[in-house]
Amino acid sequence: MNTPGNLGNPGDDTLEADYLIETPLDPARVAEVMAGEQSSGTFVRVANESDALRARSRATVLRVEELEAASQPSLPNAWLARQGTPGPWRRARITLSFPLANIDANLPTLAATVAGNLYDLGEVTGMRLLSMRVPAVYRNRFELPRHGVAGTRKLTGVADRPLIGTIIKPNVGLSADETAALVRDLCEAGVDFIKDDEVCANPQHAPLAERVRAVMAQVRAYRERSGRSVMVAFNITDDLDAMRRHAELVEREGGNCVMASINWCGFSAMQTLRRATPLVLHAHRNGYGMMSRDPALGMSFQAYQTLWRLAGVDHMHVHGLAGKFAQSDAEVIESARDCATPLAAGCDDVVMPAFSSGQWAGTVPATFDAVRSTDLLFMSGGGILAHPDGPAAGVTSVRQAWAAVQEGTPLPVYAERMPELRRALAFFGGRA
């Protein structure tokens, strides 16, 4: 139920948002309810609501496109049930224009405007925010990525291929020293990027302060003997004061990246963290499924990533093709393309899409065919760590797969002279 985010360009003083709604009422009337609820507060005039006030501050309905009706309501609705309102359950795509003067450069209020009480409206049995468009003058009032694609490539020295990354597994249970030993082995194996798991932040068995120091000692030693920089995304998810302390420690120890579970930290925390640290911000979207999996509820990725990119993150997770999670390949592809699209004309604000979840050498061709770009982070956990010949062979197999697709050679043909790729195809391919 996604819709493109390029249905027009808003003026400098408005933003536009597209919605999918479901209702037994007239969709045009519901659109007016939505516009009133999210701006002046109601769809009918109230005391002190002058013509001038409405002209200045009320949201405007730009488009109502009715779609095929549903035979049953998607969501329960006590308000409609009390009134005995029958179907059919009409669906429509609605576009609203919001005056930016109501919001100013206030990200939490922006989110509350485009995705707030709309979900509770009694008139609807379905409400989904599909996409958003913001003018360049407004986008530039928010944080930009400090690094994005170009900065990440500069820090890692990877210029002409994707960054090959992996995740520390086991994600919990390892001590700080055991984690550091694993990082040393992964560096030696040739990865470009290593990240913590989202559920491992500051556990008692491996306090973050100890883990950062132990891990970065190994990363620095590897850099000194190899000349190659490996980026480590430390999970600093916590309260804001703690996240700032953690980021400062990572910077002092020579690190260049931190990760946060953005849905649980919140917009304000991520904005403040962005302003406080020069490090790369790796945005982990765990929990996004509860906002996106029901096609009649929540929000699509284009709108979701628009809000978070205004907080200044550098990387955004998009899951992976043929992966272990519920998203379709089409949704993953569209998400990656969203990350690579400037939020407004002339804005240098693209972020690096991070592919993960069940990725290995065999999923490389579909990924490259879909995005036609190597400006991405390709993270492979089991696909590297579980390679039958060890992690180094796992990393090599993924690099070989990317080399094959970049030169237009089918993997089985390329694998005839590449034993690591050949073994990966035989081992993981039999488990697909």
TORKOL-4160 file (C-alpha; in steps of 0.2 Angstrom, whole numbers, padded with zeros to 4 digits, m for minus):
432
<pt num="1" X="0000" Y="0000" Z="0000"/>
<pt num="2" X="0015" Y="0011" Z="m0002"/>
<pt num="3" X="0014" Y="0027" Z="m0013"/>
<pt num="4" X="0029" Y="0036" Z="m0020"/>
<pt num="5" X="0035" Y="0052" Z="m0011"/>
<pt num="6" X="0036" Y="0063" Z="m0027"/>
<pt num="7" X="0018" Y="0067" Z="m0031"/>
<pt num="8" X="0022" Y="0086" Z="m0032"/>
<pt num="9" X="0032" Y="0099" Z="m0023"/>
<pt num="10" X="0025" Y="0108" Z="m0008"/>
<pt num="11" X="0028" Y="0127" Z="m0007"/>
<pt num="12" X="0041" Y="0134" Z="0005"/>
<pt num="13" X="0028" Y="0137" Z="0019"/>
<pt num="14" X="0019" Y="0120" Z="0018"/>
<pt num="15" X="0022" Y="0101" Z="0019"/>
<pt num="16" X="0012" Y="0088" Z="0011"/>
<pt num="17" X="0007" Y="0071" Z="0018"/>
<pt num="18" X="m0002" Y="0056" Z="0009"/>
<pt num="19" X="m0013" Y="0044" Z="0018"/>
<pt num="20" X="m0023" Y="0029" Z="0015"/>
<pt num="21" X="m0040" Y="0029" Z="0024"/>
<pt num="22" X="m0054" Y="0017" Z="0026"/>
<pt num="23" X="m0071" Y="0023" Z="0032"/>
<pt num="24" X="m0090" Y="0019" Z="0029"/>
<pt num="25" X="m0092" Y="0038" Z="0027"/>
<pt num="26" X="m0089" Y="0050" Z="0013"/>
<pt num="27" X="m0070" Y="0050" Z="0011"/>
<pt num="28" X="m0070" Y="0069" Z="0006"/>
<pt num="29" X="m0079" Y="0073" Z="0023"/>
<pt num="30" X="m0066" Y="0062" Z="0032"/>
<pt num="31" X="m0052" Y="0071" Z="0024"/>
<pt num="32" X="m0059" Y="0088" Z="0030"/>
<pt num="33" X="m0060" Y="0080" Z="0048"/>
<pt num="34" X="m0042" Y="0075" Z="0046"/>
<pt num="35" X="m0036" Y="0092" Z="0041"/>
<pt num="36" X="m0046" Y="0101" Z="0055"/>
<pt num="37" X="m0040" Y="0088" Z="0068"/>
<pt num="38" X="m0022" Y="0091" Z="0064"/>
<pt num="39" X="m0022" Y="0110" Z="0063"/>
<pt num="40" X="m0036" Y="0121" Z="0070"/>
<pt num="41" X="m0043" Y="0107" Z="0080"/>
<pt num="42" X="m0060" Y="0104" Z="0072"/>
<pt num="43" X="m0069" Y="0102" Z="0056"/>
<pt num="44" X="m0083" Y="0115" Z="0060"/>
<pt num="45" X="m0080" Y="0133" Z="0066"/>
<pt num="46" X="m0079" Y="0136" Z="0084"/>
<pt num="47" X="m0078" Y="0152" Z="0094"/>
<pt num="48" X="m0063" Y="0164" Z="0089"/>
<pt num="49" X="m0060" Y="0154" Z="0073"/>
<pt num="50" X="m0060" Y="0169" Z="0061"/>
<pt num="51" X="m0058" Y="0168" Z="0042"/>
<pt num="52" X="m0040" Y="0175" Z="0044"/>
<pt num="53" X="m0036" Y="0162" Z="0057"/>
<pt num="54" X="m0042" Y="0148" Z="0046"/>
<pt num="55" X="m0033" Y="0155" Z="0031"/>
<pt num="56" X="m0017" Y="0155" Z="0040"/>
<pt num="57" X="m0017" Y="0140" Z="0051"/>
<pt num="58" X="m0029" Y="0127" Z="0044"/>
<pt num="59" X="m0023" Y="0112" Z="0035"/>
<pt num="60" X="m0029" Y="0110" Z="0017"/>
<pt num="61" X="m0036" Y="0095" Z="0008"/>
<pt num="62" X="m0027" Y="0094" Z="m0009"/>
<pt num="63" X="m0033" Y="0077" Z="m0016"/>
<pt num="64" X="m0045" Y="0063" Z="m0013"/>
<pt num="65" X="m0043" Y="0048" Z="m0024"/>
<pt num="66" X="m0056" Y="0035" Z="m0020"/>
<pt num="67" X="m0050" Y="0017" Z="m0022"/>
<pt num="68" X="m0059" Y="0000" Z="m0022"/>
<pt num="69" X="m0070" Y="m0003" Z="m0006"/>
<pt num="70" X="m0067" Y="m0017" Z="0007"/>
<pt num="71" X="m0080" Y="m0030" Z="0011"/>
<pt num="72" X="m0075" Y="m0029" Z="0030"/>
<pt num="73" X="m0068" Y="m0016" Z="0041"/>
<pt num="74" X="m0049" Y="m0018" Z="0044"/>
<pt num="75" X="m0049" Y="m0012" Z="0062"/>
<pt num="76" X="m0062" Y="m0012" Z="0076"/>
<pt num="77" X="m0071" Y="0005" Z="0079"/>
<pt num="78" X="m0082" Y="0007" Z="0095"/>
<pt num="79" X="m0087" Y="0025" Z="0089"/>
<pt num="80" X="m0094" Y="0018" Z="0073"/>
<pt num="81" X="m0102" Y="0003" Z="0081"/>
<pt num="82" X="m0111" Y="0014" Z="0094"/>
<pt num="83" X="m0119" Y="0022" Z="0079"/>
<pt num="84" X="m0123" Y="0006" Z="0070"/>
<pt num="85" X="m0114" Y="0013" Z="0054"/>
<pt num="86" X="m0114" Y="0000" Z="0041"/>
<pt num="87" X="m0102" Y="m0003" Z="0026"/>
<pt num="88" X="m0097" Y="m0003" Z="0013"/>
<pt num="89" X="m0079" Y="0001" Z="0019"/>
<pt num="90" X="m0073" Y="0014" Z="0007"/>
<pt num="91" X="m0055" Y="0017" Z="0004"/>
<pt num="92" X="m0046" Y="0032" Z="m0002"/>
<pt num="93" X="m0029" Y="0040" Z="m0004"/>
<pt num="94" X="m0029" Y="0058" Z="0004"/>
<pt num="95" X="m0016" Y="0071" Z="0002"/>
<pt num="96" X="m0016" Y="0085" Z="0015"/>
<pt num="97" X="m0006" Y="0101" Z="0015"/>
<pt num="98" X="0000" Y="0108" Z="0033"/>
<pt num="99" X="0006" Y="0126" Z="0036"/>
<pt num="100" X="0023" Y="0125" Z="0043"/>
<pt num="101" X="0020" Y="0140" Z="0053"/>
<pt num="102" X="0010" Y="0129" Z="0065"/>
<pt num="103" X="0025" Y="0117" Z="0068"/>
<pt num="104" X="0041" Y="0127" Z="0066"/>
<pt num="105" X="0057" Y="0117" Z="0066"/>
<pt num="106" X="0051" Y="0105" Z="0079"/>
<pt num="107" X="0053" Y="0087" Z="0075"/>
<pt num="108" X="0042" Y="0079" Z="0089"/>
<pt num="109" X="0028" Y="0091" Z="0084"/>
<pt num="110" X="0030" Y="0088" Z="0066"/>
<pt num="111" X="0027" Y="0069" Z="0070"/>
<pt num="112" X="0012" Y="0073" Z="0081"/>
<pt num="113" X="0005" Y="0083" Z="0066"/>
<pt num="114" X="0007" Y="0070" Z="0052"/>
<pt num="115" X="0005" Y="0055" Z="0063"/>
<pt num="116" X="m0004" Y="0059" Z="0079"/>
<pt num="117" X="m0023" Y="0059" Z="0084"/>
<pt num="118" X="m0027" Y="0054" Z="0066"/>
<pt num="119" X="m0025" Y="0035" Z="0071"/>
<pt num="120" X="m0039" Y="0038" Z="0084"/>
<pt num="121" X="m0052" Y="0046" Z="0073"/>
<pt num="122" X="m0069" Y="0038" Z="0075"/>
<pt num="123" X="m0073" Y="0041" Z="0057"/>
<pt num="124" X="m0060" Y="0028" Z="0051"/>
<pt num="125" X="m0057" Y="0009" Z="0051"/>
<pt num="126" X="m0040" Y="0011" Z="0043"/>
<pt num="127" X="m0027" Y="0025" Z="0044"/>
<pt num="128" X="m0010" Y="0024" Z="0036"/>
<pt num="129" X="0003" Y="0038" Z="0033"/>
<pt num="130" X="0011" Y="0034" Z="0016"/>
<pt num="131" X="0023" Y="0047" Z="0012"/>
<pt num="132" X="0028" Y="0065" Z="0016"/>
<pt num="133" X="0036" Y="0079" Z="0006"/>
<pt num="134" X="0045" Y="0094" Z="0014"/>
<pt num="135" X="0052" Y="0110" Z="0005"/>
<pt num="136" X="0071" Y="0112" Z="0005"/>
<pt num="137" X="0070" Y="0128" Z="0015"/>
<pt num="138" X="0062" Y="0118" Z="0029"/>
<pt num="139" X="0072" Y="0102" Z="0028"/>
<pt num="140" X="0088" Y="0113" Z="0030"/>
<pt num="141" X="0082" Y="0119" Z="0047"/>
<pt num="142" X="0085" Y="0102" Z="0053"/>
<pt num="143" X="0100" Y="0091" Z="0056"/>
<pt num="144" X="0109" Y="0084" Z="0041"/>
<pt num="145" X="0119" Y="0068" Z="0042"/>
<pt num="146" X="0137" Y="0072" Z="0047"/>
<pt num="147" X="0144" Y="0058" Z="0036"/>
<pt num="148" X="0131" Y="0048" Z="0026"/>
<pt num="149" X="0137" Y="0038" Z="0011"/>
<pt num="150" X="0152" Y="0048" Z="0007"/>
<pt num="151" X="0158" Y="0051" Z="0025"/>
<pt num="152" X="0156" Y="0032" Z="0029"/>
<pt num="153" X="0166" Y="0027" Z="0014"/>
<pt num="154" X="0180" Y="0040" Z="0018"/>
<pt num="155" X="0181" Y="0033" Z="0036"/>
<pt num="156" X="0182" Y="0015" Z="0031"/>
<pt num="157" X="0193" Y="0018" Z="0015"/>
<pt num="158" X="0180" Y="0007" Z="0005"/>
<pt num="159" X="0178" Y="0016" Z="m0012"/>
<pt num="160" X="0171" Y="0005" Z="m0025"/>
<pt num="161" X="0160" Y="m0008" Z="m0018"/>
<pt num="162" X="0148" Y="m0010" Z="m0004"/>
<pt num="163" X="0154" Y="m0011" Z="0014"/>
<pt num="164" X="0154" Y="m0029" Z="0020"/>
<pt num="165" X="0148" Y="m0030" Z="0038"/>
<pt num="166" X="0143" Y="m0042" Z="0052"/>
<pt num="167" X="0135" Y="m0043" Z="0069"/>
<pt num="168" X="0143" Y="m0049" Z="0085"/>
<pt num="169" X="0135" Y="m0066" Z="0089"/>
<pt num="170" X="0132" Y="m0072" Z="0102"/>
<pt num="171" X="0123" Y="m0055" Z="0105"/>
<pt num="172" X="0123" Y="m0058" Z="0124"/>
<pt num="173" X="0133" Y="m0068" Z="0135"/>
<pt num="174" X="0151" Y="m0063" Z="0130"/>
<pt num="175" X="0162" Y="m0054" Z="0142"/>
<pt num="176" X="0170" Y="m0038" Z="0136"/>
<pt num="177" X="0187" Y="m0047" Z="0133"/>
<pt num="178" X="0178" Y="m0061" Z="0124"/>
<pt num="179" X="0169" Y="m0048" Z="0113"/>
<pt num="180" X="0186" Y="m0039" Z="0109"/>
<pt num="181" X="0193" Y="m0056" Z="0104"/>
<pt num="182" X="0179" Y="m0059" Z="0092"/>
<pt num="183" X="0181" Y="m0042" Z="0085"/>
<pt num="184" X="0200" Y="m0045" Z="0082"/>
<pt num="185" X="0195" Y="m0061" Z="0073"/>
<pt num="186" X="0182" Y="m0052" Z="0062"/>
<pt num="187" X="0195" Y="m0038" Z="0058"/>
<pt num="188" X="0207" Y="m0051" Z="0053"/>
<pt num="189" X="0194" Y="m0059" Z="0042"/>
<pt num="190" X="0192" Y="m0043" Z="0032"/>
<pt num="191" X="0175" Y="m0036" Z="0037"/>
<pt num="192" X="0173" Y="m0017" Z="0035"/>
<pt num="193" X="0160" Y="m0014" Z="0048"/>
<pt num="194" X="0155" Y="m0023" Z="0064"/>
<pt num="195" X="0140" Y="m0019" Z="0074"/>
<pt num="196" X="0132" Y="m0023" Z="0091"/>
<pt num="197" X="0116" Y="m0032" Z="0092"/>
<pt num="198" X="0101" Y="m0021" Z="0096"/>
<pt num="199" X="0098" Y="m0031" Z="0113"/>
<pt num="200" X="0116" Y="m0029" Z="0119"/>
<pt num="201" X="0119" Y="m0011" Z="0125"/>
<pt num="202" X="0126" Y="m0011" Z="0143"/>
<pt num="203" X="0124" Y="m0028" Z="0150"/>
<pt num="204" X="0131" Y="m0033" Z="0167"/>
<pt num="205" X="0142" Y="m0046" Z="0160"/>
<pt num="206" X="0150" Y="m0034" Z="0147"/>
<pt num="207" X="0148" Y="m0016" Z="0153"/>
<pt num="208" X="0148" Y="m0004" Z="0139"/>
<pt num="209" X="0163" Y="0006" Z="0146"/>
<pt num="210" X="0173" Y="m0010" Z="0147"/>
<pt num="211" X="0168" Y="m0016" Z="0130"/>
<pt num="212" X="0172" Y="0000" Z="0121"/>
<pt num="213" X="0190" Y="0000" Z="0128"/>
<pt num="214" X="0193" Y="m0018" Z="0125"/>
<pt num="215" X="0186" Y="m0018" Z="0108"/>
<pt num="216" X="0194" Y="m0002" Z="0102"/>
<pt num="217" X="0211" Y="m0008" Z="0108"/>
<pt num="218" X="0210" Y="m0022" Z="0096"/>
<pt num="219" X="0203" Y="m0011" Z="0082"/>
<pt num="220" X="0218" Y="0001" Z="0084"/>
<pt num="221" X="0230" Y="m0013" Z="0085"/>
<pt num="222" X="0223" Y="m0020" Z="0069"/>
<pt num="223" X="0223" Y="m0003" Z="0060"/>
<pt num="224" X="0242" Y="m0001" Z="0065"/>
<pt num="225" X="0247" Y="m0017" Z="0058"/>
<pt num="226" X="0236" Y="m0018" Z="0042"/>
<pt num="227" X="0233" Y="0000" Z="0038"/>
<pt num="228" X="0215" Y="m0004" Z="0036"/>
<pt num="229" X="0201" Y="0005" Z="0046"/>
<pt num="230" X="0186" Y="m0006" Z="0053"/>
<pt num="231" X="0170" Y="0004" Z="0058"/>
<pt num="232" X="0162" Y="m0003" Z="0074"/>
<pt num="233" X="0145" Y="0003" Z="0078"/>
<pt num="234" X="0143" Y="0002" Z="0097"/>
<pt num="235" X="0125" Y="0001" Z="0104"/>
<pt num="236" X="0124" Y="0015" Z="0115"/>
<pt num="237" X="0105" Y="0015" Z="0117"/>
<pt num="238" X="0101" Y="0022" Z="0134"/>
<pt num="239" X="0094" Y="0038" Z="0142"/>
<pt num="240" X="0101" Y="0053" Z="0134"/>
<pt num="241" X="0114" Y="0058" Z="0147"/>
<pt num="242" X="0121" Y="0040" Z="0146"/>
<pt num="243" X="0121" Y="0040" Z="0127"/>
<pt num="244" X="0131" Y="0056" Z="0127"/>
<pt num="245" X="0143" Y="0049" Z="0139"/>
<pt num="246" X="0145" Y="0033" Z="0129"/>
<pt num="247" X="0148" Y="0043" Z="0113"/>
<pt num="248" X="0161" Y="0053" Z="0121"/>
<pt num="249" X="0170" Y="0037" Z="0127"/>
<pt num="250" X="0169" Y="0030" Z="0109"/>
<pt num="251" X="0176" Y="0045" Z="0102"/>
<pt num="252" X="0190" Y="0046" Z="0115"/>
<pt num="253" X="0195" Y="0028" Z="0111"/>
<pt num="254" X="0196" Y="0032" Z="0093"/>
<pt num="255" X="0180" Y="0025" Z="0087"/>
<pt num="256" X="0169" Y="0033" Z="0074"/>
<pt num="257" X="0152" Y="0025" Z="0075"/>
<pt num="258" X="0138" Y="0023" Z="0087"/>
<pt num="259" X="0121" Y="0014" Z="0085"/>
<pt num="260" X="0104" Y="0017" Z="0094"/>
<pt num="261" X="0087" Y="0009" Z="0093"/>
<pt num="262" X="0079" Y="0025" Z="0087"/>
<pt num="263" X="0061" Y="0020" Z="0090"/>
<pt num="264" X="0064" Y="0018" Z="0109"/>
<pt num="265" X="0076" Y="0033" Z="0111"/>
<pt num="266" X="0064" Y="0045" Z="0102"/>
<pt num="267" X="0066" Y="0060" Z="0091"/>
<pt num="268" X="0072" Y="0073" Z="0104"/>
<pt num="269" X="0086" Y="0061" Z="0110"/>
<pt num="270" X="0092" Y="0057" Z="0093"/>
<pt num="271" X="0092" Y="0075" Z="0088"/>
<pt num="272" X="0102" Y="0080" Z="0104"/>
<pt num="273" X="0114" Y="0066" Z="0101"/>
<pt num="274" X="0117" Y="0071" Z="0083"/>
<pt num="275" X="0122" Y="0089" Z="0089"/>
<pt num="276" X="0133" Y="0082" Z="0103"/>
<pt num="277" X="0144" Y="0070" Z="0093"/>
<pt num="278" X="0153" Y="0070" Z="0077"/>
<pt num="279" X="0152" Y="0051" Z="0076"/>
<pt num="280" X="0142" Y="0041" Z="0063"/>
<pt num="281" X="0125" Y="0038" Z="0069"/>
<pt num="282" X="0119" Y="0020" Z="0064"/>
<pt num="283" X="0100" Y="0020" Z="0066"/>
<pt num="284" X="0092" Y="0003" Z="0070"/>
<pt num="285" X="0074" Y="0003" Z="0067"/>
<pt num="286" X="0069" Y="m0012" Z="0078"/>
<pt num="287" X="0051" Y="m0011" Z="0082"/>
<pt num="288" X="0046" Y="m0003" Z="0065"/>
<pt num="289" X="0036" Y="m0019" Z="0061"/>
<pt num="290" X="0023" Y="m0014" Z="0073"/>
<pt num="291" X="0020" Y="0002" Z="0063"/>
<pt num="292" X="0021" Y="m0005" Z="0046"/>
<pt num="293" X="0015" Y="m0023" Z="0045"/>
<pt num="294" X="m0004" Y="m0020" Z="0045"/>
<pt num="295" X="m0007" Y="m0012" Z="0028"/>
<pt num="296" X="m0022" Y="m0002" Z="0035"/>
<pt num="297" X="m0012" Y="0005" Z="0050"/>
<pt num="298" X="0004" Y="0014" Z="0055"/>
<pt num="299" X="0016" Y="0021" Z="0042"/>
<pt num="300" X="0026" Y="0016" Z="0027"/>
<pt num="301" X="0044" Y="0018" Z="0026"/>
<pt num="302" X="0045" Y="0033" Z="0015"/>
<pt num="303" X="0037" Y="0043" Z="0029"/>
<pt num="304" X="0046" Y="0034" Z="0043"/>
<pt num="305" X="0063" Y="0038" Z="0036"/>
<pt num="306" X="0059" Y="0056" Z="0032"/>
<pt num="307" X="0055" Y="0059" Z="0050"/>
<pt num="308" X="0071" Y="0050" Z="0056"/>
<pt num="309" X="0082" Y="0058" Z="0043"/>
<pt num="310" X="0077" Y="0075" Z="0049"/>
<pt num="311" X="0086" Y="0070" Z="0066"/>
<pt num="312" X="0102" Y="0068" Z="0056"/>
<pt num="313" X="0106" Y="0050" Z="0056"/>
<pt num="314" X="0119" Y="0043" Z="0044"/>
<pt num="315" X="0113" Y="0025" Z="0041"/>
<pt num="316" X="0096" Y="0017" Z="0041"/>
<pt num="317" X="0091" Y="m0001" Z="0042"/>
<pt num="318" X="0080" Y="m0008" Z="0028"/>
<pt num="319" X="0081" Y="m0027" Z="0031"/>
<pt num="320" X="0086" Y="m0038" Z="0017"/>
<pt num="321" X="0081" Y="m0047" Z="0001"/>
<pt num="322" X="0075" Y="m0065" Z="0004"/>
<pt num="323" X="0078" Y="m0062" Z="0022"/>
<pt num="324" X="0071" Y="m0069" Z="0038"/>
<pt num="325" X="0059" Y="m0056" Z="0042"/>
<pt num="326" X="0041" Y="m0052" Z="0036"/>
<pt num="327" X="0044" Y="m0038" Z="0024"/>
<pt num="328" X="0042" Y="m0042" Z="0005"/>
<pt num="329" X="0057" Y="m0039" Z="m0006"/>
<pt num="330" X="0047" Y="m0025" Z="m0015"/>
<pt num="331" X="0046" Y="m0016" Z="0002"/>
<pt num="332" X="0065" Y="m0018" Z="0005"/>
<pt num="333" X="0069" Y="m0012" Z="m0012"/>
<pt num="334" X="0058" Y="0003" Z="m0010"/>
<pt num="335" X="0065" Y="0007" Z="0007"/>
<pt num="336" X="0083" Y="0007" Z="0000"/>
<pt num="337" X="0078" Y="0018" Z="m0014"/>
<pt num="338" X="0070" Y="0030" Z="m0001"/>
<pt num="339" X="0086" Y="0031" Z="0008"/>
<pt num="340" X="0096" Y="0036" Z="m0008"/>
<pt num="341" X="0083" Y="0050" Z="m0012"/>
<pt num="342" X="0086" Y="0067" Z="m0006"/>
<pt num="343" X="0072" Y="0073" Z="0005"/>
<pt num="344" X="0070" Y="0089" Z="m0005"/>
<pt num="345" X="0078" Y="0096" Z="m0021"/>
<pt num="346" X="0096" Y="0102" Z="m0019"/>
<pt num="347" X="0098" Y="0094" Z="m0002"/>
<pt num="348" X="0114" Y="0083" Z="0001"/>
<pt num="349" X="0106" Y="0072" Z="0014"/>
<pt num="350" X="0105" Y="0054" Z="0007"/>
<pt num="351" X="0109" Y="0041" Z="0020"/>
<pt num="352" X="0117" Y="0024" Z="0018"/>
<pt num="353" X="0104" Y="0009" Z="0018"/>
<pt num="354" X="0109" Y="m0005" Z="0029"/>
<pt num="355" X="0104" Y="m0022" Z="0023"/>
<pt num="356" X="0103" Y="m0036" Z="0035"/>
<pt num="357" X="0093" Y="m0052" Z="0041"/>
<pt num="358" X="0098" Y="m0068" Z="0033"/>
<pt num="359" X="0110" Y="m0060" Z="0020"/>
<pt num="360" X="0124" Y="m0070" Z="0013"/>
<pt num="361" X="0133" Y="m0072" Z="m0004"/>
<pt num="362" X="0118" Y="m0079" Z="m0012"/>
<pt num="363" X="0107" Y="m0064" Z="m0009"/>
<pt num="364" X="0120" Y="m0052" Z="m0017"/>
<pt num="365" X="0113" Y="m0054" Z="m0035"/>
<pt num="366" X="0095" Y="m0049" Z="m0031"/>
<pt num="367" X="0101" Y="m0035" Z="m0020"/>
<pt num="368" X="0112" Y="m0027" Z="m0034"/>
<pt num="369" X="0099" Y="m0030" Z="m0047"/>
<pt num="370" X="0086" Y="m0021" Z="m0036"/>
<pt num="371" X="0096" Y="m0006" Z="m0031"/>
<pt num="372" X="0109" Y="m0005" Z="m0045"/>
<pt num="373" X="0121" Y="0003" Z="m0033"/>
<pt num="374" X="0135" Y="m0002" Z="m0022"/>
<pt num="375" X="0132" Y="0013" Z="m0010"/>
<pt num="376" X="0125" Y="0002" Z="0004"/>
<pt num="377" X="0130" Y="m0008" Z="0019"/>
<pt num="378" X="0128" Y="m0027" Z="0017"/>
<pt num="379" X="0128" Y="m0035" Z="0034"/>
<pt num="380" X="0129" Y="m0054" Z="0035"/>
<pt num="381" X="0129" Y="m0062" Z="0052"/>
<pt num="382" X="0127" Y="m0081" Z="0049"/>
<pt num="383" X="0132" Y="m0079" Z="0031"/>
<pt num="384" X="0150" Y="m0074" Z="0037"/>
<pt num="385" X="0152" Y="m0082" Z="0054"/>
<pt num="386" X="0144" Y="m0099" Z="0049"/>
<pt num="387" X="0154" Y="m0101" Z="0033"/>
<pt num="388" X="0160" Y="m0119" Z="0034"/>
<pt num="389" X="0178" Y="m0113" Z="0031"/>
<pt num="390" X="0177" Y="m0100" Z="0044"/>
<pt num="391" X="0173" Y="m0081" Z="0045"/>
<pt num="392" X="0187" Y="m0076" Z="0034"/>
<pt num="393" X="0181" Y="m0087" Z="0020"/>
<pt num="394" X="0163" Y="m0080" Z="0024"/>
<pt num="395" X="0169" Y="m0062" Z="0021"/>
<pt num="396" X="0178" Y="m0067" Z="0005"/>
<pt num="397" X="0163" Y="m0076" Z="m0002"/>
<pt num="398" X="0153" Y="m0061" Z="0000"/>
<pt num="399" X="0166" Y="m0050" Z="m0008"/>
<pt num="400" X="0167" Y="m0062" Z="m0022"/>
<pt num="401" X="0149" Y="m0062" Z="m0025"/>
<pt num="402" X="0149" Y="m0043" Z="m0026"/>
<pt num="403" X="0164" Y="m0044" Z="m0038"/>
<pt num="404" X="0154" Y="m0056" Z="m0049"/>
<pt num="405" X="0138" Y="m0045" Z="m0050"/>
<pt num="406" X="0148" Y="m0029" Z="m0053"/>
<pt num="407" X="0156" Y="m0038" Z="m0068"/>
<pt num="408" X="0140" Y="m0046" Z="m0074"/>
<pt num="409" X="0145" Y="m0064" Z="m0071"/>
<pt num="410" X="0133" Y="m0077" Z="m0063"/>
<pt num="411" X="0138" Y="m0083" Z="m0046"/>
<pt num="412" X="0140" Y="m0101" Z="m0051"/>
<pt num="413" X="0151" Y="m0097" Z="m0065"/>
<pt num="414" X="0162" Y="m0085" Z="m0054"/>
<pt num="415" X="0162" Y="m0098" Z="m0041"/>
<pt num="416" X="0171" Y="m0111" Z="m0052"/>
<pt num="417" X="0187" Y="m0102" Z="m0048"/>
<pt num="418" X="0183" Y="m0095" Z="m0031"/>
<pt num="419" X="0182" Y="m0109" Z="m0018"/>
<pt num="420" X="0175" Y="m0098" Z="m0004"/>
<pt num="421" X="0160" Y="m0093" Z="m0015"/>
<pt num="422" X="0158" Y="m0111" Z="m0021"/>
<pt num="423" X="0158" Y="m0117" Z="m0003"/>
<pt num="424" X="0145" Y="m0104" Z="0002"/>
<pt num="425" X="0134" Y="m0108" Z="m0012"/>
<pt num="426" X="0134" Y="m0126" Z="m0008"/>
<pt num="427" X="0132" Y="m0124" Z="0011"/>
<pt num="428" X="0120" Y="m0110" Z="0012"/>
<pt num="429" X="0111" Y="m0113" Z="m0004"/>
<pt num="430" X="0105" Y="m0130" Z="0002"/>
<pt num="431" X="0097" Y="m0122" Z="0017"/>
<pt num="432" X="0088" Y="m0109" Z="0008"/>
